[in-house]
């Protein structure tokens, strides 16, 4: 396991995650059956079937496979064969992320269905299976407070075998999540979201997070159990988004000291751009230098040792830094160098 200065919240066990049907991990046999290819916990090439019902969905018709949605659905199946396929796929991902240095693994079933009872059933199954095979505490994640509460209840019911959970997330629009934090002795991701909008400036982030810290302290939640998320937005949308996040991180760290944790979905910064690995690695380094000590990311893709070995003075990294720090309007220079071949993937 990689030793890291970051507390890593592995983000991949999430029913929104997609693979392309024309990608190398989706194969079709001569009889028309389709499978997701993966390595199982023994590093043996294995195949999870794509059920016929999924082929009727809009996402499939648009060329994508929600592979964790399929795995959870198979796992909940009454068929022993399907259940084993689902369990094996989830177990393999758990092991992959544990081996790459995660500290928590994020679990989210929101897109399994729009029906709350099916979401509850899915969360119960996922928590049950996770608790039987994982080494790390779960990070119970949902856009629904009801689903978070149900996940916590399920985890308690099996004896919380991996230790106190993490909750993703609390914010000004759902302060009640903090009560679940105290009831479960959990750690909490606390975001800079406003009551009815996303923050647009550094000052908005600081104001919203300061209010949330006050709410935490009123509930006697220790600073060491709080993971502040100042919210990372794609640099391709606005050249100032990198500075907004990094500036907020620096001010938070200065204001609240070393005990509190600062995290974020750092790979969000690269959405919509090529060379995402280069952009993400560079932004993670900048974030750590600004005061981040945690990250919500896929540790298989964002290798910590590679990130710390990044040559920050190289042309490709300097070009990326300029873009991330708002010095490259519309990412024009970055994209130009990418097209010319002068930037190379890590």
URURPE-V921066 format. One record per helix or strand of 3 or more residues. SS is the DSSP state (~ for helix, > for strand). FROM is the first residue (numbers start at 1). TO is the last residue. If there is no record, write none. Layout:
# URURPE-V921066
ss:from:to
SS:FROM:TO
SS:FROM:TO
This chain:
# URURPE-V921066
ss:from:to
>:7:14
>:26:28
>:34:39
>:45:49
~:52:56
~:58:61
~:67:75
~:80:99
>:104:108
~:110:112
~:116:133
>:137:141
~:145:157
>:166:171
~:177:183
>:187:191
~:202:218
~:223:225
>:226:229
~:241:256
>:261:263
~:266:270
~:276:290
>:294:297
~:304:308
~:315:324
~:329:340
